[in-house]
Amino acid sequence: MSPTSRLEAPFAVGGHPVRHARERTRPGARRLLQLALATAVVGSTSLLAASDPAPASDTEERILSGRVVSITDGDTLTLLVDREQVRVRLAQIDAPEIGQPYGKKAKAALSALAFHKQARVEVVDIDRYGRTVGEVFVDEIDVNREMVREGHAWAYTRYSHTTEIIELESSARASRKGLWALPENQREQPWLWRHRPAAPRPEPGPRVCGTRTYCSEMASCEEARFHFEQCGAHSLDGDGDGIPCESLCAAAR
């Protein structure tokens, strides 16, 4: 028997024949072994995948819930979320500013809908001022649409992504609800009103003695000197040094 034959020959352990480890596996047995290994790998991969939590969706990450703790105006509120205050600008609408006709009424309308209530905000964007822009819901009320439906706000056409809110404005306008009951010359789109140049300050009228006696009423050192020197308003010189309203006149010395 050759050395190679001896190495490949079976040997006995405890009276039972055992084949040498180097003997080739039969093709059928090899295939069964491969299938078993593949099944084990697939099974372990499935278990690992099942043990990993699914990532949160974008929608879940972009919904805020909290209590409305402040109303700024007819389209801006503050939401308290986990002890953090979040400024929220209502999406797709623009209410009259506080300085405009109907501005205070628009703020009161938003307060009636949301102030001190639990709200859900579906976040749309973050604006250039750092405010969260979103759709606000209180119970089942869509606050953004309700403000337009009742005539408390305009549809902000520049940022509207649905025609529904524009249709709500048209309906409120036809029914003369809210701001649409105002005379036409008092109904100005807030986005235009915000960009109007400021009105020039009126020129001061002629100076008259006896009309102003306190430094807080003076617009300039020259005016303070007029009332002090020409009108005898000695109360303007509190320390008796001959200089009236030193907060105004110190730089003029």
C-alpha positions as CSV (number, residue, x, y, z in Angstrom):
1,M,0.0,0.0,0.0
2,S,1.3,3.4,-1.0
3,P,1.7,6.2,1.6
4,T,-1.1,8.1,-0.1
5,S,-3.4,5.1,0.1
6,R,-2.7,4.8,3.8
7,L,-3.6,8.4,4.5
8,E,-6.9,8.1,2.6
9,A,-7.9,4.8,4.1
10,P,-10.6,4.7,6.8
11,F,-9.6,4.0,10.4
12,A,-11.6,2.7,13.3
13,V,-12.5,4.3,16.6
14,G,-14.2,2.2,19.2
15,G,-14.8,-0.5,16.6
16,H,-16.7,1.8,14.1
17,P,-15.1,2.9,10.9
18,V,-14.5,6.7,10.5
19,R,-13.5,8.3,7.3
20,H,-10.4,10.5,7.1
21,A,-11.0,14.3,7.4
22,R,-9.3,14.8,4.0
23,E,-11.7,12.6,2.1
24,R,-13.9,14.6,-0.3
25,T,-17.5,15.2,0.6
26,R,-20.1,13.8,-1.7
27,P,-21.8,16.3,-4.0
28,G,-25.3,15.7,-2.6
29,A,-24.1,16.2,1.0
30,R,-22.2,19.3,0.0
31,R,-25.4,20.9,-1.5
32,L,-27.4,20.1,1.7
33,L,-24.7,21.7,3.8
34,Q,-24.7,24.9,1.6
35,L,-28.5,25.2,1.9
36,A,-28.3,24.8,5.7
37,L,-25.7,27.5,6.0
38,A,-27.7,29.9,3.8
39,T,-30.9,29.3,5.8
40,A,-29.0,30.1,9.0
41,V,-27.5,33.3,7.6
42,V,-30.9,34.6,6.3
43,G,-32.6,33.7,9.6
44,S,-30.0,35.6,11.7
45,T,-30.2,38.6,9.4
46,S,-34.0,38.7,9.8
47,L,-33.7,38.6,13.6
48,L,-31.2,41.5,13.6
49,A,-33.5,43.5,11.3
50,A,-36.5,42.8,13.6
51,S,-34.6,43.9,16.7
52,D,-33.7,47.4,15.2
53,P,-36.5,50.0,15.6
54,A,-37.8,51.5,12.4
55,P,-36.6,55.1,11.9
56,A,-39.2,57.8,12.5
57,S,-40.8,59.2,9.4
58,D,-40.4,62.8,8.4
59,T,-44.1,63.4,9.2
60,E,-43.6,62.3,12.7
61,E,-40.6,64.4,13.2
62,R,-42.4,67.5,11.8
63,I,-45.4,67.5,14.1
64,L,-45.4,69.6,17.3
65,S,-47.9,69.4,20.1
66,G,-48.3,71.7,23.1
67,R,-50.3,74.5,24.7
68,V,-50.8,77.9,23.1
69,V,-49.4,80.4,25.7
70,S,-49.3,83.6,23.7
71,I,-50.9,85.3,20.7
72,T,-48.8,87.9,18.9
73,D,-51.3,88.9,16.2
74,G,-53.8,87.3,13.9
75,D,-51.3,84.9,12.3
76,T,-48.6,84.3,14.9
77,L,-48.7,82.4,18.2
78,T,-46.4,80.8,20.7
79,L,-46.6,77.1,21.5
80,L,-45.2,75.6,24.7
81,V,-43.6,72.3,23.8
82,D,-41.8,70.3,26.5
83,R,-41.1,73.5,28.5
84,E,-39.7,75.2,25.3
85,Q,-41.5,78.1,23.7
86,V,-41.9,77.8,19.9
87,R,-42.9,80.8,17.8
88,V,-45.4,79.6,15.2
89,R,-46.4,81.5,12.0
90,L,-49.6,80.2,10.5
91,A,-48.9,78.9,7.0
92,Q,-50.7,80.2,3.9
93,I,-52.5,83.1,5.6
94,D,-51.7,86.7,6.4
95,A,-53.7,88.7,8.9
96,P,-53.9,92.5,9.2
97,E,-51.0,93.9,11.3
98,I,-51.9,95.4,14.7
99,G,-51.4,98.9,13.2
100,Q,-53.9,98.2,10.4
101,P,-57.6,98.4,10.4
102,Y,-59.0,95.1,11.8
103,G,-55.6,94.1,13.1
104,K,-56.7,93.9,16.8
105,K,-59.9,92.1,15.9
106,A,-57.8,89.5,13.9
107,K,-55.7,88.9,17.0
108,A,-58.8,88.6,19.2
109,A,-60.2,86.0,16.7
110,L,-57.0,83.9,16.8
111,S,-57.1,84.1,20.6
112,A,-60.7,82.8,20.7
113,L,-59.7,79.8,18.6
114,A,-56.4,78.9,20.2
115,F,-55.2,80.7,23.3
116,H,-54.7,78.5,26.4
117,K,-55.7,75.4,24.3
118,Q,-53.8,72.3,23.3
119,A,-52.7,72.5,19.7
120,R,-51.0,70.4,17.1
121,V,-48.8,72.0,14.5
122,E,-47.9,70.3,11.2
123,V,-44.6,72.0,10.4
124,V,-44.2,73.3,6.8
125,D,-41.0,75.3,7.0
126,I,-38.8,77.6,9.1
127,D,-39.0,81.2,7.9
128,R,-36.1,83.8,7.7
129,Y,-37.0,85.1,11.2
130,G,-36.5,81.6,12.7
131,R,-40.3,81.1,13.2
132,T,-41.8,77.7,12.7
133,V,-44.3,77.9,9.8
134,G,-47.1,75.4,10.0
135,E,-50.8,74.3,9.9
136,V,-52.3,74.7,13.4
137,F,-55.1,72.4,14.6
138,V,-57.1,72.7,17.9
139,D,-59.2,69.6,18.4
140,E,-60.7,69.1,14.9
141,I,-60.5,72.8,13.9
142,D,-58.1,73.8,11.2
143,V,-57.2,77.2,12.6
144,N,-55.5,78.5,9.5
145,R,-58.5,77.9,7.3
146,E,-60.9,79.0,9.9
147,M,-59.3,82.4,10.2
148,V,-59.7,82.9,6.4
149,R,-63.2,81.3,6.3
150,E,-64.4,83.9,8.9
151,G,-62.8,86.8,7.2
152,H,-60.1,87.4,9.8
153,A,-57.1,86.9,7.5
154,W,-56.2,87.0,3.8
155,A,-55.0,84.0,1.8
156,Y,-51.3,84.5,1.5
157,T,-51.2,83.7,-2.2
158,R,-47.4,84.0,-2.5
159,Y,-47.1,81.0,-0.2
160,S,-50.3,79.1,-0.7
161,H,-49.9,75.6,-2.0
162,T,-53.6,74.8,-2.3
163,T,-56.5,76.5,-4.1
164,E,-58.8,75.7,-1.2
165,I,-57.7,78.6,1.0
166,I,-58.0,81.0,-1.9
167,E,-61.6,79.8,-2.4
168,L,-62.3,80.3,1.3
169,E,-61.2,83.9,1.0
170,S,-63.4,84.4,-2.0
171,S,-66.4,83.1,0.0
172,A,-65.7,85.3,3.0
173,R,-65.3,88.3,0.7
174,A,-68.6,87.6,-1.0
175,S,-70.3,87.3,2.4
176,R,-68.6,90.4,3.7
177,K,-67.3,88.6,6.8
178,G,-64.7,90.1,9.1
179,L,-62.3,92.5,7.4
180,W,-64.4,92.3,4.2
181,A,-67.0,94.4,5.8
182,L,-64.6,97.3,6.1
183,P,-64.7,100.1,3.5
184,E,-62.5,99.2,0.5
185,N,-59.9,101.9,1.2
186,Q,-59.3,100.3,4.6
187,R,-58.6,96.8,3.2
188,E,-54.9,96.7,2.3
189,Q,-53.0,93.4,1.9
190,P,-50.7,93.1,5.0
191,W,-47.7,92.2,2.8
192,L,-48.1,95.5,0.9
193,W,-48.8,97.5,4.1
194,R,-45.6,96.2,5.7
195,H,-43.5,97.5,2.8
196,R,-45.0,101.0,2.6
197,P,-42.5,103.8,3.3
198,A,-43.0,105.3,6.8
199,A,-44.9,108.5,6.9
200,P,-42.7,111.6,7.4
201,R,-42.8,113.1,10.9
202,P,-44.8,116.3,11.0
203,E,-42.8,119.5,11.3
204,P,-42.9,120.9,14.9
205,G,-45.3,123.8,15.3
206,P,-44.4,127.3,16.6
207,R,-43.0,127.3,20.1
208,V,-45.4,128.7,22.7
209,C,-44.6,129.5,26.3
210,G,-46.4,127.5,29.0
211,T,-47.0,124.4,26.8
212,R,-44.1,122.4,28.0
213,T,-42.4,122.4,31.4
214,Y,-40.6,119.0,31.6
215,C,-37.4,117.8,30.0
216,S,-39.2,114.6,28.8
217,E,-41.4,116.9,26.6
218,M,-38.5,118.5,24.8
219,A,-37.4,117.3,21.4
220,S,-34.0,119.1,21.4
221,C,-31.7,121.2,23.5
222,E,-32.7,124.2,21.4
223,E,-36.3,123.8,22.5
224,A,-35.3,123.3,26.1
225,R,-33.3,126.6,26.0
226,F,-36.3,128.4,24.5
227,H,-38.6,127.4,27.3
228,F,-35.9,128.0,30.0
229,E,-34.6,131.4,28.7
230,Q,-37.6,132.9,27.0
231,C,-40.4,131.5,29.1
232,G,-38.8,131.2,32.5
233,A,-39.3,127.5,32.9
234,H,-36.6,127.2,35.6
235,S,-37.8,123.7,36.6
236,L,-35.8,122.5,33.5
237,D,-32.6,123.4,35.3
238,G,-32.7,120.9,38.2
239,D,-29.2,121.6,39.6
240,G,-29.2,125.4,39.1
241,D,-26.1,125.5,36.9
242,G,-27.8,127.5,34.2
243,I,-28.0,124.6,31.7
244,P,-31.5,123.2,31.1
245,C,-32.2,119.5,30.5
246,E,-28.6,118.4,30.7
247,S,-29.4,115.0,29.1
248,L,-30.1,117.0,25.9
249,C,-27.8,119.9,26.3
250,A,-24.6,118.3,27.6
251,A,-23.4,117.5,24.1
252,A,-24.2,121.1,23.0
253,R,-21.8,122.8,25.5
